[in-house]
Amino acid sequence: MVILHLKATTRFLWYVLTISIGGAVIGIDLGVIATTIGQQAFKAYMFPPGTKNVSSLEGAIVSLGSAGNAVGCLSNGFLLERLGRKKVLLISTFFTIVGAICQAASNGIAAMIVGRFISGVALGILNPTIPIYISELARPFERARLVGIFGLLVAVGFLFSNWIGYSASFAPDHIGWRLALAMQIPLAVILMVFSGILPESPRWLAQQERYEEFDTALHQIYDDEDEAFYIRTQIEIREQIRLEIRLRENRKLGHALIELFSKKYIKRTAMAIMVMQVGILSGSLAIQNYQSILYESLGYSGRGVLFISGLYGIMGVIGQCINLLGVSDRWSRRQTMWIGCATLAVMLTILMILSVFYGHGNDGAGARTGVAFVFLYSLLYAVFFNSTLYTIAAETFPMHLRGYGTSIAALCQGLTALWLGQVTPFAFEAIHWWYYLVFIGNLVVLSIFYFFTLTETNRINLELIGGKFGDDLIDLDDEIKKNTPKELEKLKKKKEAEEKKKSKMAKRRDAKRSGANPDPELGTTSFFRRNNYSNASHEGDAGIELHPLEHV
């Protein structure tokens, strides 16, 4: 990954890529419903002639997915605290498979809504877990880029979903949309299979006071670093988490959820919530889920809408690549957020003007220009926000609040998506281009908010970010002085044990090849000594001690 200027080793990047496969699962799930709703075969099957309130039912399919997402987010903090990052990743991935099966096999609107709800719960757990997991593994100076790999795979998954939807539209009857929905399953299965290689988050292990596993995980993740790095990192993580534990008044499972809204942490909670809100209030989800309505308002229809949706997905991938190459870890978080909001406000203003003059579909050039600005909007959203939102939310909180805080911020995002998903089809139908003004106003307000209030967290160690909010921090230099001799002794003993083990195994291999006794330390009498053979253990030999060979 030289092009990204990452220090991470190949093995570490494999860990990040494996975790980030969950991003592709999320992208496919979120994207496939947009193209499925646009298919005539799906509409004919789910809404036969005479069906009432079709717009409400379409909104329910999208909104119940968002409702499930909210439920998953609400439960995620408890799961992460109790089970750790790796197990939660596995569990949530499994339930994305269950939800996809329900959707692909649905025989009516009720089964489809149930499937969307199950998938929503799974994604509500999976979505915050992945950036938290990656953030806790990453070095501070490349944290945003590594979380950006997750954002890139979300965009890739969304791109695949659009082309899956387009390809499926050529299949006969209801087979096409069923195949499209089933395509959520393969990558989820791959993620479950390969997750066996992943280390647990060392920070979670330190929080659980599983220090031997904590040390092992650090060496597994940072196998390219020297002893000084290990010792400094061990001490910083372990002692800061110990300090946080000592300062907590209540360590019961779930109490951290209450702490989020205490005087000490409410600013961080509010900031994370406001950062996540831009993912919905910018209009991105409305455009993503209701592209078919949007393109029809510009004069396109039928299979052409699905084709344009497929091209639309490419913009997210390009935008995320630009983010990785030029924005993440280079721009400050504050700069990224406020400039991103201002830029998208300009894009939506232009798109609104184009809809006013060319929304009737009679001017081909005008309609194509409108589609181009929809594409440009998607690209710029990915450049600024696709992975930045979860990066900021995950790094804002101390260890014991990270899972809860990030998940609550995602929950609030899901609740906004819930009501907005229900309202959007009616709004497009009723007020047309005026609906863009809502999102333009949101973006202007959020840009001002981020400019004046967002606390900078770029390239700062997770254990030190709390200091930006007034938290107590360990005196790292003092802790290093106190703990370094002990850590060096531990490393020395560990290396000696490893060398002794390797030496013993080598001797056994050599002895096995030569046909000699495989236990050279004990010699030919090893069997008898291991079993405490002596004449005292046999009748008739009492009082006479014999050597094992004499006894034989």
Summary of the structure (lengths in Angstrom):
residues: 552
radius of gyration: 28.9
end to end distance: 65.8
largest distance: 113.8
contacts: 1970
relative contact order: 0.12
helix: 79%
strand: 0%
